[in-house]
Amino acid sequence: MATVAVQATAHFTIRYELDPGPRPQAPGPRPQAPGPGSAREDAMQLDQRQVKGATVVDLSGDGIGSEPSPLRALIASILANGRRHLVLNLEQLEKMDSTCLAEIVASYKATVAAGGIMKIASANTHVRRVLQVTKVDTFVNTYGSESAAVESFGVAESSTHI
C-alpha cells in the first residue's frame, strides 16, 4: 500500500491511500429475503367486506410487497364479480415499500380500466407521506376515515361482511 500526500495549503494535508487491499467481510451468513411461497409472520394481510354498497379492502401488516401479489389478485376477483366501488382501508398498514405502492397503483389502474372507482382511507402518517411524495394522492382520492370514503360514493344503505 502506498500513501500519497498532497500539500493543499499551508494549513492542511490531504492523504489518499492507493490500493487499500481487500475489504473485510462481515462475519456470518447474509440474511435472505423470504422467497415466493414463504409466509412471513408480519406480511401484509387482506380482508374484504361490503359497507353501504362499497367493497372495503382492509390492508394490515407491514406493507412490504411480495410476489405474487395478494392485493392484485383480490382486486381482480372483486372486479370480476362486478363490484366497482372500492375503498382500500390502510388504517392497520404499518408501512409501505415501493412494491406495495406499485401494487396499489396497479390495482387503481385495473379498477379504472374496469369502469370502477378506488379510494384510499385511513392511511397513517408514514403511509400518507409515501402517497404524497410519490404523488399517488393526486390521482387516487384519499380520505381520513373509512366512513368518509364510503359516504363519498353516495351508494345504497346496506352492510355485509364477506
WORATA-V868030 format. One record per pair of residues at least 4 apart in sequence whose C-alpha atoms are under 7 Angstrom apart, sorted by the first residue. I is the first residue (numbers start at 1). J is the second residue. D is the distance in whole Angstrom. If there is no record, write none. Layout:
i=(I,I)
j=(J,J)
d=(D,D)
//
This chain:
i=(1,1,1,2,2,3,3,3,3,4,4,4,5,5,5,5,6,6,6,7,7,8,8,8,34,36,42,42,43,43,43,43,44,44,44,44,44,44,45,45,45,46,46,46,46,47,47,47,48,48,48,48,48,49,49,49,49,49,49,50,50,50,50,50,50,50,51,51,51,51,51,52,52,52,52,52,53,53,53,53,54,54,54,55,55,55,56,56,56,56,57,57,57,58,58,58,59,59,59,59,60,60,60,61,61,61,62,62,62,62,63,63,63,63,63,63,64,64,64,64,65,65,65,69,70,71,71,72,72,72,73,74,75,75,76,77,78,78,79,79,84,84,84,85,85,85,86,86,86,87,87,87,87,87,88,88,88,89,89,89,89,90,90,90,91,91,91,95,95,96,96,96,97,98,99,100,101,102,103,104,105,106,107,108,108,109,110,111,111,111,111,112,112,119,119,119,119,120,120,120,120,121,121,121,121,121,121,122,122,122,122,123,123,124,125,126,127,128,129,130,131,131,131,132,132,136,137,137,143,143,145,146,147,148)
j=(18,19,20,17,18,15,16,17,18,15,16,17,13,14,15,16,13,14,15,13,14,12,13,14,38,67,61,62,61,62,63,64,59,60,61,62,63,64,59,60,61,57,58,59,60,57,58,59,55,56,57,58,162,55,56,57,160,161,162,54,55,56,159,160,161,162,55,56,158,159,160,155,156,157,158,159,155,156,157,158,85,86,150,85,86,87,86,87,88,89,87,88,89,88,89,90,89,90,92,93,90,92,93,92,93,94,93,94,95,96,93,94,95,96,97,100,96,97,99,100,97,99,100,73,74,75,103,76,103,107,77,78,79,107,80,81,82,83,83,84,115,116,117,116,117,118,117,118,119,118,119,120,121,149,119,120,121,120,121,122,146,121,122,123,122,123,124,126,127,100,101,127,101,102,103,104,105,106,107,108,109,110,111,112,118,113,114,115,116,117,118,116,117,140,141,142,149,140,141,142,143,142,143,144,145,146,149,143,144,145,146,127,128,128,129,130,131,132,133,134,135,136,137,136,137,140,141,142,148,149,149,150,151,152)
d=(6,6,6,6,5,7,6,5,6,6,6,7,7,6,5,7,6,5,6,5,7,7,6,7,6,6,6,6,6,6,7,7,7,6,4,6,5,7,6,5,6,7,6,5,7,6,5,7,7,6,4,6,6,6,5,7,6,4,5,6,5,6,6,5,6,7,6,7,6,4,6,6,5,5,4,5,6,6,7,6,5,6,6,6,5,6,6,5,6,7,6,5,6,6,5,6,6,5,6,6,7,4,4,7,5,6,6,5,5,7,6,7,5,5,6,6,6,5,7,6,7,5,5,6,6,6,7,6,6,6,6,6,6,6,6,6,7,6,5,6,7,4,6,6,5,6,6,5,6,6,5,6,7,7,6,5,6,6,5,6,6,6,5,5,5,5,6,6,6,6,7,6,6,6,6,6,6,6,6,6,6,6,6,6,6,6,6,6,5,6,7,5,6,6,5,6,7,7,6,5,6,6,5,6,5,5,6,6,5,5,6,6,5,6,6,6,6,6,6,6,6,5,5,6,6,6,6,6,6,6,7,6,6,6)
//
